[in-house]
Amino acid sequence: MNSKTHVPPIKSQGIKTKLVPWIKSVTPDNFQGNWIEPFMGTGVVAFNVAPQNAILCDTNPHLINFYKAIATSEITSSIVKNYLIQEGEKLQALGEEHYYFIRERFNTHHAPLDFLFLNRAGFNGMIRFNRKGGFNIPFCRKPQRFAKAYITKIVNQVDFVSGLLKEKQFTFKCQNFTQTIAEASSNDIIYCDPPYIDRHTDYYNGWQDENEQALFDKLSLFRGKFILSTWHHNDYRHNNYVTDLWSKYNILTREHFYHVGAKETNRKPMVEALVTNFNNNME
């Protein structure tokens, strides 16, 4: 197994970067169908599992549009570099005024490059939208937000994804999880990383009890293999949905430092769970 985990250009709180090797170790080898993600988020899991065929879906159109733009070469690493140098210089000169200018421009025109800018210059790497669908994360007051080394890191991340999408057959769709699961076949593997129920989450449409129940119902009827990421417990609470819904399946747990909260003192370790309907190299 390749030990290097590639970080995608889009960030989010709760990103699964540190859990990728664990998820890969559970994934069946040499499956012949599609790798399907109803909640692609940043794409970090799919980009590191790197199957030959993948269908990545999300209800957040801006995530889908960004990665579609890379797939069609509307966005390339050189375009990203020039864009971030230009906008980074303006940000350095004008400060948060320019950030809010870009935010307003994005909320009007929804340009993928502006989405990238806001994601990397916004507070605490958060992705959040108001009820009208407007991106509403405030500015992250960090000096020289787009320093040369930081731009190079982002450019390399875009270059990695771009290269992967040229070699593999990845399809990006903006649709809800019920439609995505309904379109899957028994040869496919579904990896689900839904918003964590009962936790502070970044998600385009929110996530409630009825959503968790609907996901359980759909996956229970699915005839192929699935892997679900969720939280198991922390020092203060236990995820009752693991006991009440998911306990009929195989459950693995592992401690993970969960990066949620404005202050570092509020960021506590979380025991993560992987739920599967199969056994394969499970620890």
Secondary structure, 3 states (H helix, E strand, C coil): CCCCCCCCCCCCCCCCHHHHHHHHHHCCCCCCCCEEECCCCCCHHHHHHCCCEEEEEECCHHHHHHHHHHHCCCCCHHHHHHHHHHHHHHHHHHCHHHHHHHHHHHHHHCCHHHHHHHHHHEHHHCCCECCCCCECCCECCCCCCCCHHHHHHHHHHHHHHHHHHHHCEEEEEECCHHHHHHCCCCCCEEEECCCCCCCCCCCCCCCCHHHHHHHHHHHHHCCCEEEEEEEEECCCCECHHHHHCHHHCEEEEEEEECCCCCCHHHCCEEEEEEEECCCCCCC
